[in-house]
Amino acid sequence: MSPRRPIIALALGALVLAGLGLRDWPVEGRKAVAYANGPLASYGLTLTAEGSATVRLLPLPSLSLSRVRVADASGPVLLEGDHLTADLDPLSLVSGRAPVDGLTLDGGRISDEASAWAGPLGRLREGGRGGLHPPRIVLRGATLGDGAQARAIDLDIGWPFWSGAVALDASLTWRGVPTRVSLTRLRPTDLIDGHRSPFAAQATWPGGSLAFDGTALLPAEAAGSPSLSGRARFETASLPETLGWIGCEAPLGPLAGAFSLEGAFEAQGRAVSWPVLRVGAGSAVLEGAGAFSLGMGEVPRLSAQATLAADRLDLGPLAGALVTLLADGSAPVALAPLSRGDLDLRISASQGQVGPLAVGDLAASVLVRDAAVEMALNRARLKDGILKGRLTLVRGADPTETDMRAQGGLDQVDLGGLMSDLGSSRWVSGPLQGQFSVESHGRDVAALVAGLGGRASLAIDGGALSGLDLTDVIHRNGGLAPGALARRNGRTGFERAAVVLRFTDGIGEITEADLRGAGVAATLRGQVSLPAQRLDMVALLAPRQAAEGGRTVRIAITGPWDAPTAQAQRGDADDPAGQTSSLARMRGILQIPAAIGLPVDIRAYAP
């Protein structure tokens, strides 16, 4: 016989066996379910199947069931699926391991009832010491509940018998956002035995990421929460969007943008402490310590406390956002979006920056409660002086309305240097001091401005006006020397200049305003309208020695406050026939410069 014939016969036999091994062979459903239910029964779970059951021998033995359901012994259904495949390991029977090497569920539905999982998880904790478990569990295309929260879940959990560590990898769509989650190094047996287990976890989504590296410890009581410790890092391109996506809210959330948090943490239940904390908000980076806690309820309320410090703090983006908000008169000022959480924040910085404006020795605080927001600038050094301020917002009787109170003061601030830093000419210089206290009530920015009431005062001792010689203006009976403004070589020194305004319904009435120089005396009367952004004032100029009833020059300053017009009346103050002529157009004297975030100019007192 030719030696080729046995080889051909063996090859044909192998093909026949392979064909038979790759074929699905129907088996009795009850026996198949009982066999696959073996690893689950020890945890009080029951497997049922309404469809057909088949067995395949190659490449590895496997048992397939259709239309399956896994339920707790007490009745709640935990898992439902279109197709369940159990990989069989005959050698496991000899070694005493679970006869099922792996479970794969296709098209599954996972119960989203937390109470339904309480019993199985408790029994898993008790029964896990025996080590009887499938080495691998796979879910493909699963949904959580009705799929509103999570869908398209692909989950792969591996716990090989030769390793004490579990590895988990999952991809899913959580509330419409594709997300990936991974867990490694977790040792369930150590946890069940009451020991700490290392773990590393990470979640990523298009707008950010969250990572943990630390240890975990299960509580003594099964109903308790695990304690975690280690290091964590969270970063997102938009904090409000991320908080809305995960279903959480934070105080002052709408004002936040890009945000990151990193440091050492200790978590117990719903409370997390951060003995070492690094926070990034926009371009600002602060370091310190803090603590977070999450309340109970359907929408848990976040409470945060932190003490943070920085060598350099850029406040430009925040100042720009606030000014932009205030520029929109229809912007609502209801506190509900800002006070959806509690916050107690203390901030300090060696140097703060708002565009070109630098402050030193900065100390500030932010306090947010359910019905109130308080922001305080406790101390800041500004141009050789001190600056302080406090803003308090309280929810009104109507939740859409807000009561606003603001107060503050400055002392010995170099006004000329301040104006120079802001991009303006130093048309006035001297040590500036002043204070203000105002309040209002409304439901939008326009209503707050229109209802503003209170008092403000400013004073300069030993200052000067640059570019304008008021003595020469009086000498020329209200006129200017040709080219005087262009040359800007005039100067008016004064011993003291002070102004006091009393605000009612957004209109600031000048109750006192005087300037006293070596050769000139000036007073100012009129109004400043905040709603209309307009000036209507009259300045009276007289020689110092003739201030008590001598000849005076009247200068009317009127128009929008970003470009008012000054007109001088020539003749005696009581002469109605006196002629008037344009003195100057004062552009930009009350504008906020573009340097701190708004596209506007600020120029000299007179161009």
C-alpha positions as CSV (number, residue, x, y, z in Angstrom):
1,M,0.0,0.0,0.0
2,S,1.3,3.4,-0.9
3,P,2.4,5.5,2.2
4,R,0.4,8.4,0.8
5,R,-3.0,6.7,1.5
6,P,-2.8,6.8,5.3
7,I,-1.8,10.5,5.2
8,I,-4.7,11.2,2.9
9,A,-7.0,9.2,5.1
10,L,-5.8,11.1,8.2
11,A,-6.3,14.4,6.5
12,L,-9.8,13.5,5.4
13,G,-10.6,12.4,8.9
14,A,-9.2,15.6,10.4
15,L,-11.4,17.6,8.0
16,V,-14.4,15.6,9.0
17,L,-13.7,16.1,12.7
18,A,-13.0,19.8,12.2
19,G,-16.3,20.2,10.4
20,L,-18.1,18.3,13.1
21,G,-16.3,20.3,15.8
22,L,-17.2,23.7,14.2
23,R,-20.8,22.8,14.0
24,D,-23.4,23.9,16.5
25,W,-25.0,20.9,18.0
26,P,-28.4,21.3,19.7
27,V,-28.6,20.1,23.3
28,E,-31.4,19.8,25.9
29,G,-32.1,23.3,27.2
30,R,-32.6,22.4,30.9
31,K,-29.3,20.6,31.2
32,A,-27.5,23.3,29.4
33,V,-28.9,26.0,31.6
34,A,-28.1,23.9,34.7
35,Y,-24.5,23.5,33.6
36,A,-24.0,27.2,32.8
37,N,-25.8,28.2,36.0
38,G,-23.2,26.5,38.1
39,P,-20.8,29.5,38.7
40,L,-23.8,31.8,39.3
41,A,-25.7,29.7,41.8
42,S,-23.1,30.1,44.5
43,Y,-23.8,33.9,44.4
44,G,-27.6,33.4,44.6
45,L,-28.2,34.1,41.0
46,T,-30.5,32.2,38.7
47,L,-30.0,31.7,34.9
48,T,-33.0,31.0,32.6
49,A,-33.2,30.7,28.8
50,E,-36.2,30.8,26.6
51,G,-34.5,30.0,23.3
52,S,-32.5,27.2,21.9
53,A,-29.2,25.7,23.3
54,T,-26.3,24.5,21.3
55,V,-22.8,23.2,21.9
56,R,-19.7,23.7,19.8
57,L,-16.5,21.7,20.3
58,L,-13.9,23.7,18.3
59,P,-11.8,25.8,18.6
60,L,-12.7,25.5,22.3
61,P,-15.8,23.9,23.8
62,S,-18.6,26.4,24.3
63,L,-22.2,26.4,25.2
64,S,-24.7,28.9,23.7
65,L,-28.1,29.9,25.0
66,S,-30.6,32.3,23.4
67,R,-32.9,34.8,25.1
68,V,-31.3,34.5,28.5
69,R,-32.1,36.2,31.9
70,V,-30.1,36.4,35.1
71,A,-32.1,37.2,38.2
72,D,-31.4,37.4,41.9
73,A,-32.8,34.8,44.2
74,S,-35.2,37.3,45.6
75,G,-36.7,38.0,42.2
76,P,-35.3,41.2,40.6
77,V,-33.9,40.7,37.0
78,L,-30.4,41.9,36.8
79,L,-29.4,41.0,33.2
80,E,-31.2,40.2,30.0
81,G,-29.6,39.3,26.7
82,D,-30.2,38.0,23.2
83,H,-27.4,35.5,23.3
84,L,-25.1,34.0,26.0
85,T,-22.0,32.0,25.2
86,A,-20.2,30.1,28.0
87,D,-16.7,28.9,27.2
88,L,-16.1,25.5,28.8
89,D,-12.9,24.3,30.4
90,P,-12.9,20.6,31.1
91,L,-9.5,20.8,32.8
92,S,-11.0,23.2,35.4
93,L,-13.1,20.4,36.8
94,V,-10.0,18.4,37.6
95,S,-8.3,21.4,39.2
96,G,-11.3,22.4,41.2
97,R,-11.9,25.6,39.4
98,A,-15.1,26.9,37.8
99,P,-16.1,24.8,34.8
100,V,-17.0,27.9,32.9
101,D,-14.0,29.7,31.6
102,G,-15.8,32.8,30.3
103,L,-19.2,34.3,29.7
104,T,-20.1,36.5,26.8
105,L,-23.5,38.3,26.7
106,D,-24.6,39.9,23.4
107,G,-27.3,42.6,23.3
108,G,-27.7,42.7,27.0
109,R,-29.9,45.0,29.2
110,I,-28.5,45.8,32.7
111,S,-30.9,46.7,35.5
112,D,-30.4,50.3,36.7
113,E,-32.2,49.7,40.0
114,A,-29.5,50.0,42.7
115,S,-31.6,48.0,45.2
116,A,-31.7,45.0,42.9
117,W,-27.9,44.7,43.1
118,A,-27.6,45.0,46.8
119,G,-28.1,41.2,47.5
120,P,-25.8,39.9,44.8
121,L,-23.0,42.3,45.7
122,G,-23.2,41.3,49.3
123,R,-23.1,37.6,48.5
124,L,-20.2,38.3,46.0
125,R,-18.3,39.8,48.9
126,E,-18.9,36.8,51.1
127,G,-18.5,34.1,48.5
128,G,-15.5,35.7,46.7
129,R,-13.1,34.1,49.3
130,G,-13.7,30.7,47.7
131,G,-12.2,31.9,44.4
132,L,-14.9,30.3,42.3
133,H,-15.5,32.7,39.5
134,P,-15.4,32.9,35.7
135,P,-12.0,34.2,34.6
136,R,-13.6,36.4,32.0
137,I,-16.9,38.2,31.6
138,V,-17.8,40.1,28.4
139,L,-20.8,42.3,27.6
140,R,-21.3,43.5,24.0
141,G,-23.8,46.2,23.0
142,A,-25.5,46.3,26.4
143,T,-27.7,49.1,27.7
144,L,-28.3,50.4,31.2
145,G,-32.0,50.4,31.9
146,D,-33.9,52.0,29.1
147,G,-30.6,53.4,27.6
148,A,-31.2,57.0,28.5
149,Q,-28.2,57.1,30.8
150,A,-25.8,54.6,29.2
151,R,-25.9,52.5,26.0
152,A,-23.6,50.8,23.5
153,I,-21.8,49.3,26.5
154,D,-18.8,47.0,25.6
155,L,-17.4,45.6,28.8
156,D,-14.5,43.2,29.3
157,I,-13.7,42.0,32.8
158,G,-10.7,39.7,33.2
159,W,-9.8,37.8,36.4
160,P,-7.5,34.9,35.4
161,F,-7.1,32.2,38.0
162,W,-3.3,32.6,38.0
163,S,-3.6,36.3,39.0
164,G,-5.1,38.0,41.9
165,A,-5.7,41.2,40.0
166,V,-8.8,42.2,38.0
167,A,-8.6,44.2,34.7
168,L,-11.6,46.0,33.3
169,D,-11.9,47.8,30.0
170,A,-15.2,49.4,28.8
171,S,-16.5,51.7,26.2
172,L,-19.9,53.2,26.3
173,T,-22.1,56.2,25.3
174,W,-22.9,58.0,28.6
175,R,-25.7,60.6,28.1
176,G,-24.8,60.9,24.5
177,V,-21.1,61.3,25.0
178,P,-18.6,58.4,24.0
179,T,-16.6,57.4,27.0
180,R,-13.9,54.9,27.8
181,V,-13.2,53.5,31.3
182,S,-10.4,51.2,32.5
183,L,-9.5,49.7,35.8
184,T,-6.3,47.7,36.6
185,R,-4.3,46.3,39.5
186,L,-7.4,45.8,41.7
187,R,-7.2,42.7,43.9
188,P,-10.7,41.7,45.0
189,T,-9.5,38.9,47.3
190,D,-7.5,41.5,49.4
191,L,-10.6,43.7,49.6
192,I,-12.8,40.9,50.7
193,D,-10.3,39.8,53.3
194,G,-10.4,43.3,54.8
195,H,-7.1,44.5,53.4
196,R,-6.2,47.5,51.2
197,S,-5.9,46.8,47.5
198,P,-4.0,48.9,45.0
199,F,-5.9,50.2,41.9
200,A,-5.5,52.4,38.9
201,A,-8.6,53.8,37.1
202,Q,-9.1,56.1,34.2
203,A,-12.0,57.6,32.3
204,T,-11.7,59.7,29.2
205,W,-14.2,61.5,27.0
206,P,-13.9,64.1,24.2
207,G,-13.9,67.0,26.7
208,G,-11.6,65.8,29.4
209,S,-10.3,63.0,31.6
210,L,-10.3,61.6,35.1
211,A,-7.6,59.4,36.5
212,F,-6.9,57.7,39.9
213,D,-3.9,55.8,41.3
214,G,-4.1,54.7,44.9
215,T,-5.6,52.1,47.2
216,A,-9.1,51.0,48.2
217,L,-10.5,49.5,51.4
218,L,-14.0,48.0,51.8
219,P,-15.9,49.0,54.9
220,A,-16.7,46.6,57.7
221,E,-20.4,46.9,57.0
222,A,-21.6,45.7,53.6
223,A,-23.9,48.8,53.3
224,G,-21.0,51.2,53.9
225,S,-18.9,53.0,51.3
226,P,-15.3,52.1,50.4
227,S,-12.5,54.4,51.5
228,L,-10.0,55.5,48.8
229,S,-6.7,57.3,49.0
230,G,-4.0,58.1,46.5
231,R,-3.5,60.7,43.8
232,A,-6.1,61.9,41.3
233,R,-6.2,64.2,38.3
234,F,-9.2,65.7,36.6
235,E,-9.2,68.1,33.6
236,T,-11.9,69.4,31.3
237,A,-12.0,72.0,28.5
238,S,-15.3,73.3,29.9
239,L,-16.3,72.8,33.5
240,P,-20.0,73.8,33.0
241,E,-20.5,71.4,30.1
242,T,-18.8,68.5,32.0
243,L,-20.9,69.1,35.2
244,G,-24.1,69.2,33.2
245,W,-23.1,66.0,31.4
246,I,-22.4,64.0,34.6
247,G,-25.5,65.4,36.2
248,C,-23.8,67.5,38.9
249,E,-23.8,71.2,39.6
250,A,-21.1,73.4,41.2
251,P,-21.1,76.9,42.8
252,L,-20.2,79.6,40.3
253,G,-20.2,76.9,37.6
254,P,-21.4,79.2,34.7
255,L,-18.4,81.5,35.3
256,A,-15.9,78.7,34.9
257,G,-14.2,77.5,31.7
258,A,-11.2,75.2,31.3
259,F,-10.5,73.6,34.6
260,S,-8.1,71.1,36.1
261,L,-7.5,69.6,39.5
262,E,-4.7,67.4,40.7
263,G,-3.3,66.2,44.0
264,A,-3.3,63.7,46.9
265,F,-6.8,62.8,48.1
266,E,-8.6,60.7,50.8
267,A,-12.2,59.7,50.2
268,Q,-14.7,58.3,52.6
269,G,-18.2,57.9,51.3
270,R,-19.4,61.2,49.8
271,A,-16.6,63.3,51.4
272,V,-13.1,63.9,49.8
273,S,-10.3,65.7,51.4
274,W,-7.3,67.1,49.5
275,P,-4.3,67.7,51.8
276,V,-2.3,68.5,48.7
277,L,-4.2,70.2,45.9
278,R,-3.3,71.9,42.6
279,V,-6.0,73.8,40.7
280,G,-5.9,75.2,37.2
281,A,-8.6,77.7,36.1
282,G,-7.9,79.0,32.6
283,S,-4.3,80.2,32.7
284,A,-4.2,80.5,36.5
285,V,-2.6,77.8,38.6
286,L,-3.0,77.7,42.4
287,E,-1.8,75.3,45.1
288,G,-3.1,74.5,48.6
289,A,-5.6,72.2,50.3
290,G,-9.3,71.6,50.2
291,A,-12.3,69.3,50.9
292,F,-15.4,68.4,48.9
293,S,-18.5,66.7,50.0
294,L,-21.6,65.6,48.0
295,G,-25.0,65.8,49.7
296,M,-27.9,63.3,49.3
297,G,-30.9,63.5,47.0
298,E,-31.8,63.2,43.4
299,V,-29.6,66.2,42.5
300,P,-26.9,66.1,45.2
301,R,-25.6,69.5,46.4
302,L,-21.8,69.9,46.2
303,S,-20.0,71.6,49.1
304,A,-16.4,72.7,48.6
305,Q,-13.8,74.4,50.8
306,A,-10.3,75.4,49.7
307,T,-7.4,77.6,50.7
308,L,-5.2,78.3,47.6
309,A,-2.2,80.4,46.9
310,A,-0.2,81.4,43.8
311,D,2.9,83.4,43.1
312,R,1.2,85.0,40.1
313,L,-2.5,85.1,39.4
314,D,-4.0,86.3,36.1
315,L,-7.4,87.8,36.8
316,G,-7.9,89.2,33.3
317,P,-10.2,86.5,32.0
318,L,-12.5,86.8,35.0
319,A,-12.5,90.6,34.9
320,G,-13.3,90.5,31.2
321,A,-16.1,88.0,31.7
322,L,-17.7,90.1,34.5
323,V,-17.4,93.3,32.5
324,T,-18.9,91.6,29.4
325,L,-21.8,90.4,31.6
326,L,-22.4,93.9,33.0
327,A,-22.3,95.4,29.6
328,D,-25.4,93.4,28.6
329,G,-28.3,95.2,30.3
330,S,-30.7,92.3,29.7
331,A,-28.4,89.7,31.4
332,P,-30.3,88.1,34.3
333,V,-28.8,88.4,37.8
334,A,-30.8,85.6,39.4
335,L,-28.6,83.7,41.9
336,A,-29.9,80.2,41.2
337,P,-27.4,79.3,38.4
338,L,-24.5,80.6,40.6
339,S,-25.5,79.1,43.9
340,R,-26.1,75.5,43.0
341,G,-23.6,74.4,45.6
342,D,-21.8,75.7,48.6
343,L,-18.3,77.2,48.4
344,D,-15.8,78.7,50.9
345,L,-12.8,79.7,48.9
346,R,-9.8,81.7,50.2
347,I,-7.2,82.9,47.7
348,S,-3.9,84.7,48.1
349,A,-1.2,85.7,45.6
350,S,2.1,87.5,45.7
351,Q,1.1,89.3,42.5
352,G,-2.2,89.6,40.6
353,Q,-2.5,90.7,37.0
354,V,-5.5,92.3,35.2
355,G,-4.2,93.0,31.7
356,P,-1.3,95.6,32.3
357,L,-2.5,96.4,35.8
358,A,-0.6,94.7,38.6
359,V,-1.6,94.3,42.2
360,G,0.5,92.8,45.0
361,D,-0.1,91.0,48.3
362,L,-3.5,89.9,47.1
363,A,-6.0,88.3,49.5
364,A,-9.5,87.5,48.5
365,S,-12.4,85.2,49.4
366,V,-15.5,83.8,47.8
367,L,-18.5,82.6,49.9
368,V,-21.5,80.9,48.2
369,R,-24.6,79.6,49.9
370,D,-28.0,78.6,48.8
371,A,-29.4,82.2,48.6
372,A,-26.3,84.4,48.8
373,V,-23.0,85.0,47.0
374,E,-20.2,87.1,48.7
375,M,-17.0,88.1,47.0
376,A,-14.4,90.1,49.0
377,L,-11.1,91.7,48.1
378,N,-9.7,91.7,51.6
379,R,-6.5,93.4,50.7
380,A,-4.4,94.3,47.6
381,R,-1.6,96.7,47.1
382,L,-2.1,98.9,44.1
383,K,0.4,101.5,43.0
384,D,1.8,102.2,46.4
385,G,-1.7,102.2,47.9
386,I,-4.2,99.8,49.4
387,L,-7.4,98.6,47.7
388,K,-10.3,96.8,49.4
389,G,-13.9,95.8,48.3
390,R,-16.8,93.6,49.0
391,L,-19.8,92.5,46.8
392,T,-22.8,90.8,48.3
393,L,-25.7,89.3,46.3
394,V,-28.7,88.0,48.1
395,R,-31.7,86.3,46.6
396,G,-34.9,88.5,46.8
397,A,-38.4,87.5,47.7
398,D,-38.8,86.8,44.0
399,P,-36.2,84.2,43.1
400,T,-35.6,85.9,39.8
401,E,-34.6,89.1,41.6
402,T,-31.4,89.9,43.5
403,D,-30.4,92.3,46.2
404,M,-27.0,93.8,45.6
405,R,-24.7,95.6,48.1
406,A,-21.2,96.7,47.3
407,Q,-18.7,98.7,49.3
408,G,-15.0,99.3,49.2
409,G,-12.2,101.8,49.4
410,L,-8.7,102.8,48.3
411,D,-6.0,104.7,50.0
412,Q,-2.9,106.5,48.7
413,V,-3.1,105.0,45.2
414,D,-0.8,106.7,42.7
415,L,-3.4,107.8,40.2
416,G,-1.0,109.0,37.6
417,G,0.8,105.7,37.6
418,L,-2.5,103.8,37.5
419,M,-3.7,105.7,34.5
420,S,-0.4,105.2,32.7
421,D,-0.7,101.4,33.3
422,L,-4.2,101.5,31.9
423,G,-3.0,103.0,28.7
424,S,-4.2,106.6,29.4
425,S,-2.3,109.8,29.5
426,R,-1.4,111.0,33.0
427,W,-3.8,113.9,32.8
428,V,-4.3,113.9,36.5
429,S,-1.8,112.7,39.2
430,G,-1.5,112.4,42.9
431,P,-2.3,110.1,45.8
432,L,-5.9,109.0,45.4
433,Q,-8.1,107.9,48.3
434,G,-11.8,107.2,48.4
435,Q,-14.6,104.9,49.4
436,F,-18.1,103.9,48.1
437,S,-21.1,102.1,49.5
438,V,-24.0,101.3,47.1
439,E,-27.0,99.0,46.9
440,S,-29.7,98.0,44.4
441,H,-32.3,95.5,43.6
442,G,-33.5,94.0,40.3
443,R,-33.7,91.0,38.0
444,D,-31.2,92.0,35.3
445,V,-28.2,94.3,35.0
446,A,-30.2,97.2,33.7
447,A,-32.5,97.1,36.6
448,L,-29.6,97.0,39.1
449,V,-28.0,100.0,37.4
450,A,-31.3,101.9,37.2
451,G,-32.0,101.3,40.9
452,L,-28.6,102.0,42.3
453,G,-28.4,104.1,45.4
454,G,-25.7,105.0,47.8
455,R,-22.7,107.3,48.2
456,A,-19.1,107.6,46.7
457,S,-16.3,109.9,47.4
458,L,-12.8,110.5,46.0
459,A,-10.1,112.9,47.1
460,I,-6.5,113.7,46.0
461,D,-4.1,115.7,48.2
462,G,-1.1,117.4,46.5
463,G,-1.9,116.5,42.9
464,A,-1.8,118.1,39.5
465,L,-3.7,118.3,36.2
466,S,-1.4,117.9,33.2
467,G,-2.0,119.3,29.7
468,L,-4.3,122.1,30.9
469,D,-3.5,125.3,32.8
470,L,-6.7,126.4,34.5
471,T,-5.2,129.8,35.5
472,D,-4.6,130.6,31.9
473,V,-8.1,129.5,31.0
474,I,-9.5,132.0,33.6
475,H,-7.1,134.7,32.3
476,R,-8.4,134.2,28.8
477,N,-12.0,134.3,30.1
478,G,-12.6,130.7,29.2
479,G,-10.5,130.5,26.1
480,L,-7.4,128.4,25.3
481,A,-4.1,129.5,23.9
482,P,-3.8,128.3,20.3
483,G,-2.3,124.8,20.2
484,A,-2.3,124.5,24.0
485,L,-4.0,121.1,24.0
486,A,-1.8,119.8,21.2
487,R,1.4,120.9,22.9
488,R,0.1,119.5,26.3
489,N,2.6,121.8,28.1
490,G,0.1,123.2,30.5
491,R,-0.1,122.2,34.2
492,T,-2.4,123.0,37.2
493,G,-1.1,122.0,40.6
494,F,-3.6,121.8,43.4
495,E,-3.5,121.3,47.2
496,R,-6.7,119.2,47.3
497,A,-9.3,117.9,44.9
498,A,-12.4,116.1,46.2
499,V,-15.8,115.0,44.9
500,V,-18.8,113.4,46.7
501,L,-21.6,111.8,44.8
502,R,-25.0,110.6,46.2
503,F,-26.7,108.1,44.0
504,T,-30.5,107.7,43.7
505,D,-32.1,105.5,41.1
506,G,-28.8,105.3,39.2
507,I,-28.3,109.1,39.1
508,G,-25.3,110.3,40.9
509,E,-25.8,113.9,42.2
510,I,-22.6,115.8,42.9
511,T,-23.1,117.1,46.4
512,E,-19.6,118.4,46.9
513,A,-16.7,118.8,44.4
514,D,-13.9,121.3,44.9
515,L,-10.4,121.9,43.7
516,R,-8.0,124.3,45.5
517,G,-4.7,125.3,43.8
518,A,-2.2,128.0,44.3
519,G,-3.8,130.3,41.8
520,V,-7.2,128.8,41.1
521,A,-10.3,127.6,42.8
522,A,-12.9,125.3,41.1
523,T,-16.2,123.8,42.0
524,L,-18.2,121.2,40.1
525,R,-22.0,120.6,40.2
526,G,-24.3,118.3,38.2
527,Q,-25.1,114.7,37.7
528,V,-23.7,111.5,36.4
529,S,-26.3,109.2,34.9
530,L,-25.4,105.5,35.0
531,P,-28.4,104.2,33.0
532,A,-27.9,106.8,30.3
533,Q,-24.1,106.7,30.6
534,R,-24.1,110.5,30.4
535,L,-22.6,113.5,32.1
536,D,-24.4,116.8,32.8
537,M,-22.1,119.0,34.9
538,V,-21.0,122.6,35.3
539,A,-17.5,123.6,36.5
540,L,-17.0,127.1,38.0
541,L,-13.4,128.4,37.7
542,A,-12.1,131.5,39.5
543,P,-8.8,133.0,40.6
544,R,-8.0,131.8,44.1
545,Q,-7.9,135.3,45.6
546,A,-11.2,136.1,44.0
547,A,-13.0,132.9,44.9
548,E,-15.4,134.7,47.2
549,G,-17.6,136.4,44.6
550,G,-15.1,137.6,42.0
551,R,-15.2,136.9,38.2
552,T,-15.8,133.3,37.4
553,V,-15.8,131.1,34.2
554,R,-18.5,128.6,33.7
555,I,-17.6,125.4,31.8
556,A,-20.5,123.0,30.9
557,I,-19.5,119.4,30.5
558,T,-22.2,117.4,28.8
559,G,-22.7,114.3,26.6
560,P,-22.0,110.6,26.7
561,W,-19.3,109.8,29.3
562,D,-17.0,108.2,26.7
563,A,-16.8,111.5,24.7
564,P,-18.3,114.4,26.6
565,T,-18.0,118.0,25.3
566,A,-16.8,121.0,27.3
567,Q,-18.1,124.4,26.5
568,A,-16.9,127.6,28.2
569,Q,-19.1,130.6,28.9
570,R,-17.3,133.9,28.4
571,G,-18.3,136.7,30.7
572,D,-19.5,136.9,34.3
573,A,-21.3,134.0,35.7
574,D,-24.5,136.0,36.2
575,D,-24.5,137.5,32.7
576,P,-27.0,135.5,30.6
577,A,-25.8,137.2,27.5
578,G,-22.4,135.8,27.8
579,Q,-21.1,134.0,24.8
580,T,-20.1,130.3,24.8
581,S,-17.6,128.5,22.7
582,S,-16.3,124.9,22.4
583,L,-13.4,124.3,24.8
584,A,-12.5,120.6,24.3
585,R,-13.9,117.2,23.4
586,M,-12.9,114.9,26.2
587,R,-12.8,111.4,24.7
588,G,-12.5,108.3,26.8
589,I,-12.1,109.7,30.2
590,L,-14.5,107.2,31.8
591,Q,-14.0,104.2,29.5
592,I,-12.5,100.9,30.5
593,P,-9.3,100.4,28.5
594,A,-8.9,97.5,26.0
595,A,-5.9,96.4,28.0
596,I,-8.1,94.6,30.5
597,G,-10.3,92.8,28.1
598,L,-12.7,95.2,26.2
599,P,-12.2,96.6,22.8
600,V,-12.3,100.3,23.7
601,D,-9.8,103.1,23.7
602,I,-8.9,105.4,26.6
603,R,-7.1,108.5,25.5
604,A,-6.0,111.8,27.0
605,Y,-8.2,114.1,28.9
606,A,-8.3,116.4,25.8
607,P,-7.0,115.2,22.4
